[in-house]
Amino acid sequence: MTDSTASTTTPARPPLHIKMDERDNVAIVANDGGLPAGTVFPSGLTLVDKVPQAHKVALVDIPEGGEVRRYNVPIGYALKPIPAGSWVHERLLRMPEARELEGLPIATVKPEPQPPLTGYTFEGYRNADGSVGTRNILAITQTVQCVAGVTDFAVQRIKSELLPRFPNVDDVVALEHTYGCGVAIDAPDAVIPIRTLRNISLNPNFGGEVMVVSLGCEKLQPERLLPPGSIPLVDERNAADTGASAETPLDVVCLQDDAHVGFMSMVDSILRQAELHLERLNARRRETVPASELVVGVQCGGSDAFSGVTANPAVGYCTDLLVRAGATVMFSEVTEVRDGIDQLTSRASSPEVADAMIREMAWYDAYLQRGRVDRSANTTPGNKKGGLSNIVEKAMGSIVKSGSSPISGVISPGEKLKQKGLIYAATPASDFICGTLQLAAGMNLHVFTTGRGTPYGLAEVPVIKVATRDDLARRWHDLMDINAGTITTGEKTIADVGWEMFELMLDVASGRKKTWAEQWKLHNALVLFNPAPVT
């Protein structure tokens, strides 16, 4: 990354533009509020137009049909001549065609092995299945949306009446969703939402305490959601102390059971069962575990052109630190990496991993084609206001969250992780579907970058929020945990912010610090990815 500065035109800060590669012919304006027409940079470049912050300026004359290059990648082709100093925005560009999924470089990049990062630990909750939680939460699974109101009412009572008696339990959450009935339950793609909900129920932060609320008549019956053998054994070390059996049976409260007479009878049943789970969870204690037990999901939302300059590169640096420490990192969002598929297949640790990525991209291409979704559907109006012209430019800034380590595995939507390292988790780009699927994969800590700003949060795992620029960090000072805008101003380097993020992760995972989203209890609903037909 290189930058260019000029003599001061305002008392606060000299004009600044940033380009990502020496071969780029556009750069983004970094100054808060943008820069007016007539601004002169030391190279002699003069702005022809007023250019908003994070938007692109042409560094040279670009002819009609000429490439517009950022990240040394053609992000578009000029629809008309663009003079040097002009504001370059999406209305001036023709978007490149999508990269073909044939003839890709396969496992060609072989980075030098990095030394292991040892000696870093956090205080976590060990589970019977070998996973480690960063929080100690009772999660109440629901088989169908019909029971959501009853469950929510019961959860509020649990929090007010029961939870104060169990100080070692962090929270009680209802795993609400809109699935379970009125769907083609036997359709081939129905496996995706079913396994997603199953694996969320087994997330490490829930301590293996699986409790289900069912209506009774729904298509997704409890035994289909959580068949025998799907729930790990209770930790035998705690079984003797808590009275639990070595194998935990499926605990279901069915609202249509004849035993329930009236609404409050249903709620009381949920409270009675919840109390048993809370007792066992309350007996758990944090213990020192290596940083290799972290399972981190990385994601971006409300992105702007700074996302690929500050926050996402810092996440990428931190990703490399985590992989060196033996941890697991998932990056996702199919449509936001699809245009950089050649970069990903070249970093695959093996041809098999590259082939798996290609299969996931091809599946999603077909899924979008069935819905006749144009590639231009991603980017959003907010992305464009933040300087991102199209999905190609957005993809280049999104991929850098994955760092530089080899990609060691691929998982399909709703699947659970079975290996460590850097993993591509194939998910849609929608913030809440992506977060939901990363929860199902086994995420115990989440990192979310934003440039435009979003109050995104999850009740099930801590979410560390990273601002891409100073202005957002100042205005949303009690929502953003890290300000990566200090990279633009030169106060910190990408490495500085990457290390800051790594150290904050260990503190948050240990419960020593709470993220702003946790403090405010900003929790968005889970959204199941359901490509199967609705009946």
Residue pairs with C-beta under 8 A, 6 or more apart in sequence:
1 18
1 19
1 20
1 309
1 313
2 18
2 19
2 22
3 16
3 17
3 18
3 19
3 30
4 16
4 17
4 18
4 19
4 27
4 41
4 42
4 43
4 45
5 14
5 15
5 16
5 41
5 42
6 14
6 15
6 39
6 40
6 41
6 42
7 14
7 40
7 42
8 14
9 15
9 39
9 40
10 31
12 32
13 31
13 32
13 489
15 29
15 31
15 35
15 39
15 40
15 41
16 29
16 30
16 31
16 488
17 27
17 28
17 29
17 30
17 41
17 57
18 27
18 28
18 30
18 309
18 488
19 26
19 27
19 28
19 59
19 70
20 70
20 71
20 72
20 308
20 309
21 69
21 70
21 71
21 72
23 69
23 72
24 59
24 69
24 70
24 71
24 72
25 58
25 59
25 60
25 62
25 67
25 68
25 69
26 56
26 57
26 58
26 59
26 68
26 69
26 70
26 88
27 56
27 57
27 59
28 54
28 55
28 56
28 57
28 305
28 306
28 309
28 387
29 35
29 51
29 52
29 53
29 54
29 55
29 56
29 57
30 53
30 54
30 306
30 488
31 53
32 53
32 469
32 470
32 471
33 53
34 50
34 51
34 52
34 53
34 55
35 47
35 50
35 51
36 47
36 50
37 47
37 48
37 49
37 50
38 46
38 47
39 46
39 47
40 46
40 47
45 57
45 59
45 84
45 85
46 85
47 57
47 85
47 87
48 83
48 84
48 85
48 86
48 87
49 85
49 86
49 87
50 87
51 57
51 87
52 87
52 387
53 387
53 469
53 471
54 304
54 305
54 306
54 386
54 387
54 451
54 469
55 87
55 88
55 89
55 305
55 387
56 68
56 70
56 87
56 88
56 89
56 305
56 387
56 389
57 85
57 86
57 87
57 88
58 68
58 82
58 83
58 84
58 85
58 86
58 88
59 84
60 84
61 81
61 82
61 83
61 84
62 68
62 78
62 81
62 82
62 88
63 78
63 81
64 78
64 79
64 80
64 81
65 77
65 78
66 77
66 78
66 82
67 74
67 76
67 77
68 74
68 75
68 76
68 77
68 78
68 82
68 88
68 93
69 75
70 393
70 396
71 308
71 393
71 396
71 397
73 392
73 396
74 96
74 392
75 93
75 96
75 389
75 390
75 392
75 393
75 396
76 90
76 92
76 93
76 94
76 95
76 96
76 389
76 390
76 392
76 393
77 93
77 94
77 96
78 92
78 93
78 94
79 91
79 92
79 93
79 94
80 92
82 88
82 92
88 389
89 384
89 389
90 384
90 389
90 390
93 389
93 390
95 375
95 376
95 390
95 391
95 392
96 339
96 392
98 338
98 339
98 375
99 338
99 339
99 340
99 341
99 342
101 341
101 358
101 361
101 362
101 365
104 341
104 342
104 345
104 346
104 354
104 358
105 342
105 345
105 346
106 345
106 346
106 348
106 351
106 354
106 355
107 345
107 346
107 347
107 348
107 349
107 350
107 351
107 353
107 354
108 346
109 346
109 347
109 406
110 406
111 347
111 404
111 405
111 406
114 320
114 324
114 405
115 324
116 324
116 325
116 326
117 291
117 321
117 324
117 325
117 326
118 325
120 290
120 291
120 325
120 502
120 506
121 288
121 289
121 290
121 291
121 506
122 134
122 288
122 289
122 291
122 293
122 294
122 505
122 506
122 507
122 509
122 510
123 286
123 287
123 288
123 289
123 509
123 510
123 511
123 512
124 132
124 133
124 134
124 286
124 287
124 289
124 293
124 444
124 509
124 510
125 132
125 133
125 134
125 135
125 136
125 204
125 205
125 207
125 284
125 285
125 286
125 287
126 132
126 235
126 287
126 289
127 133
127 204
127 207
127 208
127 232
127 235
128 208
128 232
128 233
128 234
128 235
128 236
129 202
129 208
129 232
131 204
131 293
131 295
131 442
131 444
132 204
132 289
132 293
132 444
133 203
133 204
133 205
133 206
133 207
133 444
134 204
134 205
134 294
134 444
134 445
134 461
134 462
134 508
134 509
134 510
134 511
135 170
135 171
135 205
135 444
135 460
135 461
135 462
135 511
136 168
136 169
136 170
136 205
136 207
136 281
136 284
137 169
137 170
137 171
137 172
137 173
137 205
137 206
137 207
137 281
137 459
137 460
138 158
138 169
138 171
138 172
138 173
138 206
138 209
138 211
138 274
138 277
138 278
138 281
139 172
139 173
139 174
139 175
139 200
139 201
139 203
139 205
139 206
139 209
139 210
139 211
139 460
140 151
140 154
140 155
140 172
140 173
140 174
140 175
140 211
140 212
140 213
140 270
140 274
141 175
141 197
141 200
141 201
141 210
141 211
141 212
141 213
141 225
141 226
142 148
142 151
142 174
142 175
142 176
142 177
142 180
142 212
142 213
142 214
143 180
143 212
143 213
143 214
143 215
143 218
143 220
143 221
143 222
143 225
144 179
144 180
144 181
144 214
144 215
144 218
144 219
144 220
145 176
145 177
145 178
145 179
145 180
145 181
146 180
146 181
146 215
146 218
147 213
147 214
147 215
147 255
148 174
148 176
150 213
150 255
150 263
150 266
150 267
150 270
151 174
151 176
151 213
151 270
152 174
152 176
153 267
154 213
154 266
154 267
154 270
154 271
154 274
155 172
155 173
155 174
157 267
157 271
158 172
158 270
158 271
158 274
158 278
159 171
159 172
161 271
162 271
162 274
162 275
162 278
163 169
163 171
163 172
163 278
165 278
166 278
166 279
166 281
166 282
167 282
168 281
168 282
168 283
168 284
168 285
169 278
169 281
169 282
170 511
171 459
172 274
172 278
173 459
173 460
173 523
175 197
175 200
175 201
175 460
175 526
176 525
176 526
177 193
177 197
177 525
177 526
177 527
177 528
178 527
178 528
179 193
179 194
179 197
179 220
179 528
179 530
180 218
180 219
180 220
181 217
181 218
181 219
181 220
182 219
182 534
182 535
183 190
183 193
183 219
183 530
183 532
183 533
183 534
183 535
184 190
184 532
184 533
184 534
184 535
185 219
185 220
187 532
187 533
188 532
189 530
189 531
189 532
190 530
190 532
191 414
192 412
192 413
192 414
192 528
192 529
192 530
192 531
192 532
193 414
193 528
193 529
193 530
193 532
194 220
194 224
194 225
194 414
195 414
195 415
195 440
196 413
196 414
196 436
196 437
196 440
196 528
196 529
197 225
197 440
197 528
198 225
198 226
198 230
198 440
199 414
199 415
199 416
199 440
199 441
199 442
200 436
200 439
200 440
200 460
200 526
201 210
201 212
201 225
201 226
202 208
202 210
202 230
202 231
202 232
202 416
203 439
203 440
203 442
203 443
203 444
203 460
203 461
204 295
204 442
204 444
205 444
205 460
205 461
206 460
207 280
207 281
207 284
208 231
208 232
208 234
208 235
208 248
209 277
209 280
209 281
210 226
210 231
210 248
210 250
210 251
211 251
211 253
211 273
211 274
211 277
212 222
212 225
212 226
212 250
212 251
212 252
212 253
213 252
213 253
213 255
213 270
214 221
214 222
214 252
214 253
214 254
214 255
215 254
215 255
215 256
216 254
216 255
216 256
216 257
217 256
222 250
222 252
222 254
223 250
226 250
228 250
231 248
231 250
233 246
233 247
233 248
234 244
234 245
234 246
234 247
234 248
234 280
236 246
238 244
238 280
238 283
238 284
239 245
239 246
241 283
242 279
242 280
242 283
244 280
251 273
251 276
251 277
253 266
253 269
253 270
253 273
255 266
259 265
259 269
260 266
260 269
286 510
286 511
290 325
290 326
291 322
291 325
291 326
291 327
291 506
292 325
292 326
292 327
292 420
293 327
293 444
294 322
294 325
294 327
294 328
294 444
294 445
294 505
294 509
295 327
295 328
295 330
295 417
295 441
295 442
295 443
295 444
295 445
296 319
296 322
296 327
296 328
296 329
296 330
296 443
296 444
296 445
296 446
296 447
296 505
297 329
297 330
297 332
297 425
297 434
297 435
297 438
297 439
297 441
297 443
297 445
297 446
297 447
297 461
298 315
298 319
298 329
298 330
298 331
298 332
298 401
298 402
298 446
298 447
298 449
299 331
299 332
299 333
299 401
299 431
299 434
299 435
299 438
299 446
299 447
299 448
299 449
300 307
300 311
300 312
300 333
300 336
300 398
300 401
300 448
300 449
300 450
301 431
301 448
301 449
301 450
301 454
301 456
302 382
302 386
302 450
302 451
302 452
302 453
302 454
303 383
303 386
303 388
303 394
303 397
303 398
303 449
303 450
303 451
303 452
303 468
304 383
304 385
304 386
304 387
304 388
304 451
304 452
304 468
304 469
305 386
305 387
305 388
305 393
305 397
305 451
306 386
306 387
306 451
306 468
306 469
306 485
306 488
307 397
307 398
307 449
307 450
307 451
307 468
308 396
308 397
308 398
308 400
309 397
309 468
309 487
309 488
310 468
310 469
310 484
310 485
310 487
310 488
310 494
310 497
311 449
311 450
311 451
311 466
311 467
311 468
311 484
312 397
312 398
312 400
312 401
312 449
312 468
313 400
313 487
313 494
314 466
314 482
314 484
314 487
314 494
314 497
314 498
314 501
315 400
315 401
315 403
315 447
315 449
315 466
315 498
315 501
316 400
316 401
316 402
316 403
316 404
316 498
317 403
317 494
317 495
317 497
317 498
317 499
318 403
318 447
318 498
318 499
318 501
318 502
318 505
319 329
319 331
319 401
319 402
319 403
319 405
319 422
320 403
320 404
320 405
320 498
321 498
321 499
321 502
322 328
322 329
322 502
322 505
323 329
323 403
323 405
323 421
323 422
326 420
327 420
328 417
328 419
328 420
328 421
328 423
328 442
329 402
329 403
329 421
329 422
329 423
330 411
330 417
330 423
330 424
330 425
330 438
330 441
330 443
331 337
331 399
331 401
331 402
331 422
331 423
331 424
331 425
332 424
332 425
332 426
332 427
332 434
332 437
332 438
333 398
333 427
333 428
333 429
333 434
334 360
334 361
334 364
334 426
334 427
334 428
334 429
335 364
335 368
335 375
335 378
335 391
335 428
335 429
336 378
336 391
336 394
336 395
336 398
336 399
336 429
337 344
337 395
337 398
337 399
337 424
338 361
338 364
338 365
338 391
338 395
339 391
339 392
339 395
339 396
340 395
340 396
340 399
341 357
341 358
341 361
343 399
344 354
344 357
344 399
344 402
344 407
344 424
345 354
345 357
345 358
347 402
347 404
347 405
347 406
347 407
348 354
348 357
348 406
348 407
349 406
349 407
349 408
349 421
353 407
353 408
353 409
353 410
356 409
356 410
357 407
357 410
357 424
357 426
360 410
360 412
360 424
360 426
361 426
363 426
364 426
364 428
367 531
375 391
376 390
376 391
378 391
378 394
378 429
379 388
379 389
379 390
379 391
379 394
382 452
383 394
383 452
385 452
386 451
386 452
388 394
388 397
401 449
402 422
402 424
403 422
405 421
405 422
406 421
406 422
407 422
407 423
407 424
408 419
408 420
408 421
408 422
408 423
409 417
409 418
409 419
409 421
409 422
409 423
409 424
410 423
410 424
410 425
410 426
411 417
411 423
411 424
411 425
411 426
411 441
412 426
413 426
413 427
413 428
413 437
413 529
414 437
414 440
414 529
415 440
415 441
416 440
416 441
416 442
417 423
417 441
417 442
423 441
425 437
425 438
425 441
427 433
427 434
427 437
427 438
427 529
428 434
428 529
430 527
431 448
431 454
431 456
431 524
432 456
432 524
432 525
432 526
432 527
433 527
433 528
433 529
435 446
435 456
435 458
435 524
435 526
436 526
436 527
436 528
436 529
437 529
438 446
439 458
439 460
439 461
439 526
443 461
444 461
444 509
445 461
445 462
445 464
445 505
445 508
445 509
446 458
446 461
446 462
446 463
446 464
447 463
447 464
447 466
447 501
447 505
448 454
448 456
448 463
448 464
448 465
448 466
449 465
449 466
449 467
449 468
449 484
450 456
450 465
450 466
450 467
450 468
450 472
451 467
451 468
451 469
451 472
452 472
453 467
453 472
453 475
453 476
453 479
455 479
455 517
455 522
456 463
456 465
456 517
456 522
456 524
457 463
457 517
457 518
457 520
457 521
457 522
457 523
457 524
458 517
458 523
458 524
459 521
459 523
460 526
462 508
462 509
462 514
462 515
462 517
462 518
463 515
463 517
463 518
464 481
464 482
464 501
464 504
464 505
464 508
464 515
465 479
465 480
465 481
465 482
465 515
465 516
465 517
466 480
466 481
466 482
466 483
466 484
466 501
467 473
467 476
467 480
467 482
467 483
467 484
467 485
468 484
468 485
469 484
469 485
469 488
470 483
470 485
470 486
470 488
470 489
471 485
472 480
472 485
473 480
473 483
473 485
478 516
478 520
479 516
479 517
479 520
479 522
480 516
481 504
481 515
481 516
482 497
482 500
482 501
482 504
484 497
486 492
486 496
486 497
487 493
487 494
487 496
487 497
492 500
504 513
507 513
508 514
508 515
516 522
517 523
